[in-house]
């Protein structure tokens, strides 16, 4: 009598057409190889475009998904790597694929960049480290969505005593009170100041209101022996120095 084949098996005793081979490994998603290659390029010192650098950051928080489309969507939405990590949390969460874990990682990157830049200006005379001062100000404020007014308080050797945000405002205005600025400098025994604020529009050109406010602070601080070394405006498109422009 002919032997009947068992269900699911061919006559020869092998797996039926379309069945899995015993012990066969599941095929890895295509993006696994991409991740390995991208990490290798980074380790070799390759200069990566912003979206690929952003992919490296996203790998940890999104381990089981192709993150290239997400990285490209973030760059398209915000403009650059720096603008992505500086974007407000609520706007980041509007992008498909972005959740709280991703936002946390991006904000860690932002904080690390600020801390690195601040380390370059700490414990050294700022006037002899001007490029580092500009880098720090840009890292701290250039991509903020609203205006911020920051004060760098210096001692008589022009070393940084304190770095404080004195006020935050709207997209194009921050109220600043010269007497409050000078009062805080006296509290810290500072002998010099560097004023810093950002223009969220990206254009660092000083406005007439910026010029008047700066001169008012200089007028109040001068008689008390406090020097205003400069007022720096930062934006996505660069920076402007009042001292360099001969506005003070």
VEXDO-556057 format. One line per 10 residues: number of its first residue (from 1); their letters; for each residue x, y, z of C-alpha. Coordinates in pm, whole numbers, plus 32768, in hexadecimal, padded with zeros to 4 digits. Layout:
BEGIN
NUM) A) X Y Z  ...;
END
This chain:
BEGIN
1) XXXXXXXXXX) 8000 8000 8000  8084 8159 7FAC  8101 8223 80D6  8043 8366 8110  8118 849B 8142  80FD 8551 828B  8049 869E 8280  812C 87C3 822B  8242 86E6 8194  8297 8687 8030;
11) XXXXXXXXXX) 82B1 851F 7FC2  842A 8521 7FE7  8407 8575 8158  848A 86DF 8139  83C9 8816 818E  82A3 886B 80B8  82D3 8984 7FB9  82DE 8ACE 806F  832C 8A2F 81C2  8456 8AA7 8293;
21) XXXXXXXXXX) 8596 89DC 8290  85E0 8946 83E6  86D8 8A25 84A3  86CB 8B3E 839D  870C 8C9D 8427  860F 8DB3 83F3  868E 8EB5 82FE  870D 8FF2 83A9  8662 9138 834C  8719 91F5 823B;
31) XXXXXXXXXX) 8767 931B 831F  8846 924B 8405  895A 9246 8301  892A 93B9 82C8  8957 93FF 843B  8A9B 9339 8446  8B23 93EC 8313  8AC5 9542 8398  8B67 94FD 84E9  8CA2 9486 8434;
41) XXXXXXXXXX) 8CB0 95C5 8363  8C8C 9696 849E  8D9F 95D0 854D  8E84 960A 8423  8E55 9781 8443  8D7E 97B5 830E  8CC7 9901 82F8  8B57 98A5 8301  8A38 997B 8281  894D 99F9 838D;
51) XXXXXXXXXX) 8841 98F3 8352  8939 97D2 8376  89CD 9866 84B4  886A 9881 8534  882E 9713 84DC  894B 96B2 85C7  8898 9765 86E2  874C 96C0 868D  87D4 955D 8685  87D0 9535 87FF;
61) XXXXXXXXXX) 866D 95B2 883C  85D9 9505 8707  8683 93AF 86F6  858A 92F6 8613  8535 93E9 84FD  85DC 948A 83D3  862C 95E6 8458  86A9 9685 8316  854D 9705 82B3  851E 9794 8411;
71) XXXXXXXXXX) 8672 9840 840C  8629 98D7 82B5  84D2 994C 8329  856E 99FA 8455  8670 9AAC 837E  8563 9B12 8284  848D 9B9A 839F  8595 9C55 8467  86B6 9C93 8375  87F3 9C01 840E;
81) XXXXXXXXXX) 8876 9B18 851C  88A9 9C3E 860A  8747 9CBA 85D1  86B6 9B5F 8607  8756 9B29 875C  86FE 9C8F 87C1  8592 9C79 8753  8481 9C8F 885D  8407 9B41 88E1  82A1 9B7A 8873;
91) XXXXXXXXXX) 830D 9BB9 870B  83EF 9A87 8704  82CD 99AD 8777  8203 9A21 864A  82EB 995B 8562  8278 97F8 8513  8351 96F8 85C5  83CB 97E5 86D5  836D 978D 883B  83E4 97F3 8995;
101) XXXXXXXXXX) 8515 970B 898E  8594 97AB 884B  8559 9909 88D0  861D 98B5 8A0C  8746 983D 893E  873C 9975 8864  8732 9A57 8994  8858 999B 8A2E  891A 99EA 88F0  88B7 9B59 8909;
111) XXXXXXXXXX) 8921 9B6F 8A76  8A6A 9ABC 8A2C  8ABA 9BB4 8919  8A7A 9CD9 89FF  8B4B 9C43 8B14  8C6A 9BFF 8A25  8C62 9D64 89A3  8C49 9DF3 8B03  8D79 9D28 8B6F  8E45 9DE0 8A6C;
121) XXXXXXXXXX) 8E02 9F31 8B11  8E0A 9ED0 8C80  8F37 9F26 8D56  8FE6 9FF8 8C4E  8FF0 A16A 8BEE  8ECF A193 8AFC  8F61 A2B5 8A3B  9082 A1D8 89CC  8F96 A0BA 8971  8EA1 A17E 889D;
131) XXXXXXXXXX) 8E60 A06E 879B  8E02 9F7F 88B5  8D16 A086 8946  8C65 A0A8 87F6  8C4F 9F2E 87CF  8BB9 9F0E 892A  8AB9 A022 88F0  8A4E 9F86 87A8  8A31 9E2C 8842  8967 9EB4 8965;
141) XXXXXXXXXX) 8879 9F9F 88B0  888E 9FB3 8736  8771 9EC2 86F2  868A 9F18 8813  8526 9F5C 8799  84FD A096 886F  85E2 A1B4 88CA  86BF A181 89FA  879B A281 8AA4  88D2 A1EB 8B42;
151) XXXXXXXXXX) 89DA A28C 8C1F  8B42 A219 8C43  8BCE A2AA 8D86  8D48 A2D1 8D96  8E42 A318 8EAB  8F62 A412 8E96  9035 A30F 8DDC  8F18 A2E3 8CE1  8ED1 A182 8D57  8D6B A105 8D58;
161) XXXXXXXXXX) 8CBE A125 8EA9  8B5D A0D1 8E3C  8A91 A094 8D04  8921 A0E3 8D30  87ED A108 8C57  875D A250 8CCF  861B A23D 8C09  8554 A18A 8AFC  845C A232 8A1A  83A1 A208 88D4;
171) XXXXXXXXXX) 8421 A1B6 8778  849E A31B 874D  84B4 A3C4 88A1  853E A38C 89FE  8509 A495 8B0A  8653 A500 8BA8  867A A5EC 8CCF  87D3 A68F 8CE6  87C2 A6C7 8E5F  8770 A557 8E99;
181) XXXXXXXXXX) 889A A4F3 8DC4  8985 A5D0 8E8A  88EC A56B 8FD8  8938 A3FF 8F8C  8A9C A454 8F24  8AD3 A501 9072  8A45 A3D6 912F  8B45 A2F5 9083  8C63 A3F0 90AF  8C8E A3EF 8F35;
191) XXXXXXXXXX) 8D64 A500 8E9A  8D04 A4BD 8D30  8BE5 A438 8C60  8BAA A39D 8B0E  8A41 A3BE 8A9C  89B5 A2B2 89B7  8868 A27E 8913  87DE A1C1 87EB  8709 A218 86BF  8624 A0EF 8670;
201) XXXXXXXXXX) 85F3 A17E 8512  8759 A113 84CC  87D4 A26F 846D  88C0 A2F5 857C  88B3 A45F 8506  887B A545 8634  8734 A603 8641  8714 A769 86BA  8674 A6E3 87F9  87A4 A5FF 882D;
211) XXXXXXXXXX) 8891 A726 8805  87CF A806 88F5  87B4 A6F6 89FE  892A A6B0 89EA  8988 A81D 8A0E  889A A840 8B36  894A A71F 8BE8  8AA1 A7B5 8B9C  8A2C A903 8C2B  89B2 A867 8D70;
221) XXXXXXXXXX) 8AD8 A778 8D9A  8BF5 A869 8D4C  8BDE A94B 8E7F  8BE2 A814 8F5D  8D26 A795 8EC8  8C86 A67F 8DFA  8CFD A661 8C92  8C20 A5DA 8B7C  8D1B A52E 8A99  8C25 A4D7 8988;
231) XXXXXXXXXX) 8AC4 A482 8927  8AB0 A351 8846  897F A2F5 877A  896F A191 86F7  888D A0EF 85F6  8886 9FD1 8501  8930 A0AE 83FF  8A59 A114 84D8  8A9F A216 85E3  8ACE A38B 8610;
241) XXXXXXXX) 8BB6 A43C 8708  8B5D A59A 877E  8CCD A5D8 87C7  8D2B A563 866C  8C1F A63F 85D0  8C96 A765 86A7  8B3E A78B 8743  8BD4 A79F 88A2;
END
